Amino acid sequence: MDLHSSIFELIDMRSFSNLWYWIVLAVLWSSASHWAMGVPYDLLVRARRVGGQSEQDLLDIVRINGNRLLYIVDMSGLVVLALSCFFFTGLAMLGFYYGVEFAQAVFLLLFPVSLVMLINIRAARKLQGIEPVLGSVSKILVRCRIYTQIIGMISIVITSLWGMYQNVSIGVLGG
């Protein structure tokens, strides 16, 4: 037995039993809940607490990120929607119909993120239609963050349950 096969035998390369997959899942949802519509949560907290230049910075970054996001959606939203539907349908078919564990893992990582993106687009549309003052902007961003955290919690629970099911059904030795 050569070194290469010994290493792959020692380190399980299946998705749901790999530690790196779970680290990526945790970092993904930690980052997604920190950045509501591309705005870091600490900037929102600082703008509420301090005001002044921090408040102006928050309103500027919300305006810039919102306009950028809505420009992308308005210019190529239909194409992005079509490609993402194609991509997620392919992943779901490969993963759950044909049983490819890697496709299941990628689907369970990325599909909930697409829902978070829809929430961000909705928040950007709401922000476009209101007067940019700290109270209303922070309310929309906090609500966006809470919805993102809810989707993240549900996603982590579903992914954990599915991963445990896969690990138990396949077995420790991969048989």
C-alpha positions as CSV (number, residue, x, y, z in Angstrom):
1,M,0.0,0.0,0.0
2,D,1.5,3.4,-1.0
3,L,1.5,6.6,1.0
4,H,-1.3,8.2,-1.0
5,S,-3.8,5.5,-0.3
6,S,-2.8,5.3,3.3
7,I,-3.4,9.0,3.8
8,F,-6.8,8.8,2.1
9,E,-7.7,5.8,4.2
10,L,-6.7,7.6,7.4
11,I,-8.5,10.8,6.5
12,D,-12.1,10.2,5.5
13,M,-12.7,12.2,2.3
14,R,-16.5,11.9,2.4
15,S,-18.3,15.2,2.8
16,F,-20.4,14.8,5.9
17,S,-17.8,13.0,7.9
18,N,-15.1,15.5,7.1
19,L,-14.3,18.1,9.7
20,W,-13.5,20.7,7.1
21,Y,-17.1,20.6,5.8
22,W,-18.5,21.4,9.2
23,I,-15.9,24.2,9.7
24,V,-17.0,25.7,6.3
25,L,-20.7,25.4,7.4
26,A,-20.0,27.3,10.7
27,V,-17.9,30.0,9.0
28,L,-20.4,30.4,6.2
29,W,-23.3,31.1,8.6
30,S,-21.3,33.2,11.0
31,S,-20.2,35.4,8.1
32,A,-23.7,35.5,6.5
33,S,-25.3,36.6,9.8
34,H,-22.6,39.3,10.4
35,W,-23.0,40.9,7.0
36,A,-26.6,42.0,6.4
37,M,-26.9,43.2,2.9
38,G,-23.1,43.7,2.7
39,V,-23.1,45.9,5.8
40,P,-21.2,44.6,8.8
41,Y,-23.3,44.5,12.0
42,D,-20.6,46.2,14.1
43,L,-21.0,49.3,11.9
44,L,-24.7,49.3,12.6
45,V,-24.1,49.0,16.3
46,R,-21.5,51.8,16.3
47,A,-23.8,54.1,14.3
48,R,-26.6,53.6,16.8
49,R,-24.3,54.1,19.7
50,V,-22.0,56.9,18.6
51,G,-23.9,58.6,15.7
52,G,-22.1,61.4,13.8
53,Q,-19.6,60.1,11.2
54,S,-20.4,56.5,12.0
55,E,-24.1,57.1,11.2
56,Q,-23.2,58.8,7.9
57,D,-20.8,55.9,7.1
58,L,-23.6,53.4,7.7
59,L,-26.1,55.3,5.5
60,D,-23.5,55.7,2.8
61,I,-22.5,52.0,2.7
62,V,-26.2,51.0,2.8
63,R,-26.9,53.3,-0.1
64,I,-23.9,52.1,-2.1
65,N,-24.5,48.3,-1.5
66,G,-28.2,48.6,-2.0
67,N,-27.8,50.4,-5.3
68,R,-25.1,48.0,-6.4
69,L,-27.3,44.9,-5.6
70,L,-30.4,46.3,-7.3
71,Y,-28.4,47.3,-10.4
72,I,-27.1,43.7,-10.7
73,V,-30.6,42.3,-10.1
74,D,-32.2,44.7,-12.6
75,M,-29.6,44.2,-15.3
76,S,-29.0,40.4,-15.1
77,G,-31.4,39.1,-12.5
78,L,-33.3,36.9,-14.9
79,V,-30.1,35.3,-16.2
80,V,-28.8,34.7,-12.7
81,L,-32.2,33.2,-11.7
82,A,-32.2,30.9,-14.6
83,L,-28.6,29.8,-14.1
84,S,-29.1,29.3,-10.4
85,C,-32.2,27.2,-11.0
86,F,-30.3,25.1,-13.4
87,F,-27.4,24.7,-11.0
88,F,-29.5,23.9,-7.9
89,T,-31.7,21.4,-9.9
90,G,-28.5,19.7,-11.2
91,L,-27.1,19.5,-7.6
92,A,-30.4,18.3,-6.2
93,M,-30.7,15.6,-8.9
94,L,-27.1,14.5,-8.5
95,G,-27.2,14.5,-4.8
96,F,-30.6,13.2,-3.7
97,Y,-31.7,11.1,-6.8
98,Y,-28.3,9.7,-7.8
99,G,-26.8,9.7,-4.3
100,V,-23.7,11.7,-4.8
101,E,-22.7,12.8,-1.3
102,F,-20.6,15.8,-2.5
103,A,-23.5,17.2,-4.5
104,Q,-25.7,16.8,-1.4
105,A,-23.2,18.7,0.7
106,V,-22.8,21.5,-1.7
107,F,-26.6,21.8,-2.2
108,L,-27.1,22.0,1.6
109,L,-24.4,24.7,1.8
110,L,-25.5,26.9,-1.1
111,F,-29.3,26.6,-1.4
112,P,-30.0,28.4,1.9
113,V,-27.5,31.1,1.0
114,S,-29.6,31.8,-2.1
115,L,-32.6,32.4,0.2
116,V,-30.5,34.8,2.2
117,M,-29.7,36.6,-1.1
118,L,-33.4,37.0,-1.8
119,I,-33.9,38.5,1.7
120,N,-31.0,40.9,0.9
121,I,-32.6,41.9,-2.4
122,R,-35.9,42.5,-0.6
123,A,-34.2,44.6,2.0
124,A,-32.5,46.7,-0.7
125,R,-35.8,47.3,-2.4
126,K,-37.4,48.4,0.9
127,L,-34.4,50.7,1.6
128,Q,-34.7,52.2,-1.9
129,G,-38.3,53.3,-1.2
130,I,-37.7,55.1,2.1
131,E,-36.0,58.1,3.5
132,P,-32.5,57.1,4.6
133,V,-32.5,57.8,8.3
134,L,-30.8,55.7,11.0
135,G,-34.0,54.5,12.6
136,S,-35.6,53.0,9.5
137,V,-32.4,51.7,8.0
138,S,-31.3,50.0,11.2
139,K,-34.8,48.4,11.6
140,I,-34.6,46.9,8.1
141,L,-31.0,45.7,8.5
142,V,-31.7,44.1,11.9
143,R,-34.7,42.4,10.5
144,C,-32.6,41.2,7.5
145,R,-30.0,39.9,10.0
146,I,-32.6,38.1,12.1
147,Y,-34.1,36.4,9.0
148,T,-30.6,35.4,7.9
149,Q,-29.9,33.9,11.4
150,I,-33.2,32.0,11.3
151,I,-32.4,30.5,7.9
152,G,-28.9,29.7,9.1
153,M,-30.2,27.9,12.2
154,I,-32.7,25.8,10.1
155,S,-30.0,25.1,7.6
156,I,-27.5,23.9,10.2
157,V,-30.1,21.7,11.8
158,I,-31.2,20.1,8.5
159,T,-27.6,19.7,7.3
160,S,-26.6,18.2,10.7
161,L,-29.5,15.7,10.6
162,W,-28.9,14.8,7.0
163,G,-25.1,14.4,7.6
164,M,-25.7,12.2,10.7
165,Y,-28.1,10.1,8.7
166,Q,-25.6,9.7,5.9
167,N,-22.8,8.8,8.3
168,V,-24.9,6.3,10.2
169,S,-26.4,4.7,7.0
170,I,-23.0,4.4,5.2
171,G,-21.2,3.3,8.3
172,V,-17.8,4.0,9.9
173,L,-15.8,2.0,7.4
174,G,-17.6,3.4,4.4
175,G,-19.3,0.2,3.5
